[in-house]
Amino acid sequence: MDAKNQDLDALLEVVVGACYEVSNVLGANFLEKVYERALLKELATRGLSARSQVVFLVTYKGDPVGEYRADLIVEDALAVELKCVDCLATEHLAVCINYLKASNLKLALLVNFQHPKVEWRRIVFNR
């Protein structure tokens, strides 16, 4: 494993830990926006830079045809998609893959805060 992948894995570990902290403090059943704001604060306390609602332009043969809006981008390296759903579905994974395609990032984290225990998935996109 190269150094860049190790850095991404270390970043993912810190972000997952922050998600667990947010879940432990807030509990379940809030709206996604509440978790997004709390996670932004928790990531900042851990020394990470994160931006919310980051827009990525989708192009077709050089022409803009749409956009995707990621819930969070951490350290300009990790896309984070937050959900509050009964069960993560393939559609949620597909959205994460589309974030990665549109942003040229390699790694995404899909997080579900609906239940007392945080559910998360690591999504890697290799071009």
C-alpha positions as CSV (number, residue, x, y, z in Angstrom):
1,M,0.0,0.0,0.0
2,D,1.4,3.4,-0.9
3,A,1.7,6.4,1.4
4,K,-1.3,8.2,-0.2
5,N,-3.6,5.3,0.4
6,Q,-2.3,5.0,4.0
7,D,-3.0,8.7,4.5
8,L,-6.6,8.2,3.1
9,D,-7.1,5.3,5.4
10,A,-5.9,7.3,8.4
11,L,-8.2,10.2,7.4
12,L,-11.1,7.8,7.1
13,E,-10.4,6.4,10.5
14,V,-10.5,9.8,12.1
15,V,-13.7,10.8,10.3
16,V,-15.4,7.5,11.3
17,G,-14.4,8.2,14.9
18,A,-15.9,11.7,14.6
19,C,-19.1,10.2,13.3
20,Y,-19.3,7.8,16.3
21,E,-18.8,10.8,18.7
22,V,-21.6,12.8,17.0
23,S,-23.9,9.8,17.3
24,N,-23.0,9.2,20.9
25,V,-23.7,12.8,21.8
26,L,-26.8,13.4,19.7
27,G,-28.3,9.9,19.5
28,A,-30.6,8.9,16.6
29,N,-33.5,10.4,14.8
30,F,-32.5,13.9,14.0
31,L,-32.5,15.3,10.4
32,E,-29.4,14.9,8.3
33,K,-28.7,18.6,8.5
34,V,-28.3,18.4,12.2
35,Y,-25.7,15.6,11.9
36,E,-23.9,17.5,9.1
37,R,-23.5,20.6,11.3
38,A,-22.4,18.6,14.3
39,L,-19.9,16.6,12.3
40,L,-18.5,19.8,10.9
41,K,-17.9,21.0,14.4
42,E,-16.4,17.6,15.5
43,L,-14.1,17.5,12.6
44,A,-12.8,21.0,13.3
45,T,-12.1,20.0,16.9
46,R,-10.0,17.2,15.5
47,G,-8.0,19.6,13.4
48,L,-9.5,18.6,10.0
49,S,-10.8,21.0,7.4
50,A,-14.2,20.2,6.0
51,R,-16.6,22.0,3.7
52,S,-20.4,21.3,3.5
53,Q,-22.6,21.2,0.4
54,V,-19.8,21.2,-2.1
55,V,-21.0,21.3,-5.7
56,F,-19.3,19.2,-8.4
57,L,-20.1,19.9,-12.0
58,V,-20.9,16.9,-14.3
59,T,-19.8,17.4,-17.9
60,Y,-20.5,15.5,-21.0
61,K,-17.9,15.9,-23.8
62,G,-16.8,19.1,-22.2
63,D,-20.3,20.6,-21.7
64,P,-21.9,21.0,-18.3
65,V,-24.9,18.7,-17.9
66,G,-25.6,18.7,-14.2
67,E,-24.2,18.8,-10.8
68,Y,-23.8,16.8,-7.6
69,R,-23.7,18.3,-4.1
70,A,-21.7,16.4,-1.6
71,D,-22.7,16.7,2.1
72,L,-19.1,17.1,3.2
73,I,-15.7,17.1,1.7
74,V,-12.9,16.5,4.3
75,E,-9.4,17.7,3.7
76,D,-10.2,17.9,0.0
77,A,-9.7,14.2,-0.2
78,L,-12.8,12.4,1.3
79,A,-16.4,12.8,0.2
80,V,-18.9,12.1,3.0
81,E,-22.6,11.4,2.4
82,L,-24.9,11.5,5.4
83,K,-28.1,9.6,5.7
84,C,-30.9,9.1,8.2
85,V,-32.7,6.1,6.7
86,D,-33.9,2.7,8.0
87,C,-31.5,0.8,5.7
88,L,-28.7,1.9,3.4
89,A,-29.6,1.0,-0.2
90,T,-27.7,0.6,-3.5
91,E,-29.0,4.0,-4.5
92,H,-27.0,5.6,-1.7
93,L,-23.9,3.8,-2.8
94,A,-24.5,4.9,-6.4
95,V,-24.7,8.6,-5.2
96,C,-21.3,8.2,-3.5
97,I,-19.8,6.7,-6.7
98,N,-21.2,9.6,-8.7
99,Y,-19.6,12.1,-6.2
100,L,-16.3,10.4,-6.8
101,K,-16.7,10.4,-10.6
102,A,-17.6,14.1,-10.6
103,S,-15.0,15.2,-8.1
104,N,-12.0,13.1,-9.2
105,L,-11.7,11.9,-5.6
106,K,-10.9,8.3,-4.8
107,L,-12.6,7.7,-1.5
108,A,-16.1,8.3,-0.1
109,L,-17.7,7.5,3.3
110,L,-21.5,6.8,3.5
111,V,-22.8,7.2,7.0
112,N,-26.3,6.4,8.4
113,F,-27.3,8.0,11.7
114,Q,-30.8,6.6,11.8
115,H,-30.1,4.0,14.5
116,P,-28.4,4.1,17.9
117,K,-25.2,2.5,16.4
118,V,-23.7,4.4,13.4
119,E,-23.7,2.4,10.1
120,W,-21.0,3.3,7.6
121,R,-19.6,2.1,4.3
122,R,-16.2,2.9,2.7
123,I,-16.5,3.4,-1.1
124,V,-13.4,3.4,-3.3
125,F,-13.6,4.4,-7.0
126,N,-10.7,3.3,-9.2
127,R,-10.7,4.9,-12.6
